Amino acid sequence: METTTCRQCGTAFAPHRTTQKYCSTACSRRRRDHEWRARHHSEATQSLRAQLESTAVKYRIRSQEAAVEFHRLLDAAEREARDQLSFQANRHERETEALRTRLRDLASINVDIACEIPELKAQVTELQLENARLIHSERADFQELMQIAGRLFELCSRLGLPLDKATKEIFQRRGWRTNTLVPKQ
């Protein structure tokens, strides 16, 4: 009798029939189960692959649609940002130009004032000199007035005439005593 190798476990055995491929029914069942799993596993794998490919295509399409929408929104936001930036830049440019114009005007006024300063200093000096001259003249007039008042008082005293009421009030307002004609101290 011939020996054959079991297709499942690989052991040598003497077959009872010419068509026997496995050494035992256990090896036959194991092989049958293994082939059944392989067939069904490949069917399940193919089914899962088909589902996966279908889902991948679906999500790829959604992803492309989302990317298109995102780019559309991004372009719109970019246009709006550019418009806003352009508006702000124009507004700031106008404000800057207005401030430059104002600065030029103030610089012109400053130059005019700087030119007027020497003239004003000369006028102030003239006014100070005029004020000093007037003060000196006022002091001289005051001394002359005191001399005249003293002479008046002396004449009135020698002649025995009393001073009238208005003259007495002037003497009192000036702080002069009618008895000595010396200013009050």
HELIX and SHEET records of a PDB file:
HELIX    1   1 THR A   25  LEU A  159  1                                 135    
HELIX    2   2 LYS A  165  ARG A  174  1                                  10    
SHEET    1   A 2 THR A   4  THR A   5  0                                        
SHEET    2   A 2 ALA A  12  PHE A  13 -1                                        
END                                                                             
